[in-house]
Amino acid sequence: MGISVAHGNDLYIFFGDTAGAQHIWPLGPESLPDAVGYSAVPYSSVAQNPSLLCSNLRFLLTGGKTGNVEGDFAGASMQPPAGEPISNYIHNPAGPRGANMFPHLPGDFEVPSGAFSYGGSIYVFYTTVNLNPFEMRGSYLAKWEHPSTGGKPDYRILYQVDQRFDSQGPLRGKFINIAALVDEPYLYLYGTGKYRASSVHLARKRLSDLDTPGGFEVFDATSQQWVNPKSSAGPVVSLPSIGELSVQHYPSIGRYVMMDQELTNIVARFADKPEGPWGNAVTVASMIDPIFALTYCCINLDCPGKRLINCDRAGFYGTYMLPDPIVHADGSFSIAFTMSTWDPYNVALMSATFQ
């Protein structure tokens, strides 16, 4: 995954479960930490030409090196709220499995699900796993007080947002993967519960109360009313098979846009306001589309040029839109987004144009 956040004229990209070069943080044997990338050119340039990321993506580094690797990426590190153990939030720390070698570094499946910039800081929603069975069951909000392209991704956990470990989740277990949207005076949360088997629910809280727990209300799409977070509320997207998702407000096209993976498709939905109604899904890409296969599927494990995925082994997931679209003279517009692939394990930069 690669969740992009414009912060001033910097662009940060928050990755999950990052395998390193030269067997640093090897994929498989160890629980993997989360890297943070950034653009080496100003975001204003990337907004006009997202392909600049292909040659200008850099990573926050530890300052050390391993072998002939010039710099090791710095894994996102968490400090718990005062008086609480870090184990309340990180159940699967990075490093050798079960060793608790790096207790403050979230590991496999404990990843960023949404992020946003506000008030000079960056806030990141993170997931917490249940180990047996192994699945995402919790979420919390962490704050990066003073983001810097020359700094380290050291975050302070503010509070738990929701959980599905039992039936007492503050938001009824509906907000484990969370797409964040800042739309003054509120922060909107588009959430899914059971991993990749959920509808999309909507919550919000005032930005003025962002750093303090609670203060959420949820939107009941059935009654079109904002209600108490413990109330039963209808989803804004009822399809029960959604996991990771992203939502952006694009004033230049007058639309709110939601993007996610649904079975073998990447789809987008559009709305005029945060609550919706959200339109029907528009297919952006499909694993069963012959043109997609001819362009992007590897051949006998060989992946030259645009070919990026062994389509007979794995699919795509984790699609996250960049903060701004490109509007064309004919009225069409293009949205750039990151897309994860499982085999090979990587993140690609993609683009879709809408009429």
Protein Blocks (a to p, Z undefined) as FASTA:
>chain_A
ZZdddehjaccdddehiadehhiaiahjaccdddddddfbdfklmmmmmmlmmmmcccdd
ehiaehjbfbdcddddddddehiafklmmmbdgdjehklmmmmlccehiacfbdcdeehi
acdddddddfbdcddfbdcddddfbgcfkbccddddfbdfbdckbmmbfklopambccdd
dddfbdcddddfbehiaccddddddfklmmpgghiacddfklopacdfkbccddfblbfc
bfbdcddddfknopacddddehjaccddddfbfnlpadddddfbdfklmklmmmmmceeh
iaghjbfbdfklbccehiaddfbdcddfkopacdddddddfbdcdddddddddZZ
